Amino acid sequence: MLDRLFAGGSLSTLEGMLTYASARQTLIAANIANVDTVGYRTRDLGKPDFRGALDRLLRPGPAADAGPLKPNGNNVDLEIEMAKMVRNSALHSTAASLLAQQFALLREAIAGHVIS
């Protein structure tokens, strides 16, 4: 019974969203840290598709929205990366809030309280 509760539905989807957002934040931070590194190319994760395989999404690759290539071979655009970081942080916060609500509902159900 617990397998059905935790393996499917919104909990696993929210877990996937948090995993995706955390992994993406790490890559964005690395892009920002390498803004002046000669030859560094911006990396990003695939677009989130939480019905698909999460491991495919967590494979870093070239960023689709990288900045123009500079003479030193670097293509990190600080403004693009900061904007991605803000959007990604909002995704993570939303998923964490929704997950907290799901667990609050579970606590209420276990305790036998009526939610008003």
Residue pairs with C-beta under 8 A, 6 or more apart in sequence:
5 11
5 106
6 12
10 98
10 102
11 99
11 102
13 50
14 95
14 98
14 99
14 102
15 99
16 50
16 54
17 48
17 50
17 91
17 92
17 94
17 95
18 92
18 95
18 96
18 99
19 54
19 58
20 45
20 48
20 50
20 54
20 57
20 58
20 91
21 88
21 89
21 91
21 92
21 95
22 92
23 45
23 58
24 44
24 45
24 84
24 88
25 85
25 88
25 89
25 92
27 43
27 44
27 45
27 60
28 44
28 81
28 84
28 85
28 88
29 85
30 43
31 40
31 42
31 43
31 44
31 63
31 76
31 81
32 76
32 78
32 81
32 82
32 85
34 40
34 74
34 76
35 74
35 76
35 78
35 81
36 74
37 74
37 76
38 72
38 73
38 74
39 72
39 73
39 74
40 73
40 74
40 75
40 76
41 62
41 63
41 66
41 73
41 74
41 75
42 62
42 63
42 66
42 67
42 75
42 76
42 77
42 80
42 81
43 60
43 61
43 62
43 63
44 60
44 61
44 62
44 63
44 64
44 65
44 84
45 57
45 58
45 59
45 60
45 61
46 56
46 57
46 59
46 61
47 57
48 57
48 91
49 57
65 80
65 84
66 75
66 76
66 77
66 80
67 75
67 76
67 77
67 80
68 75
68 77
69 75
105 115
108 115
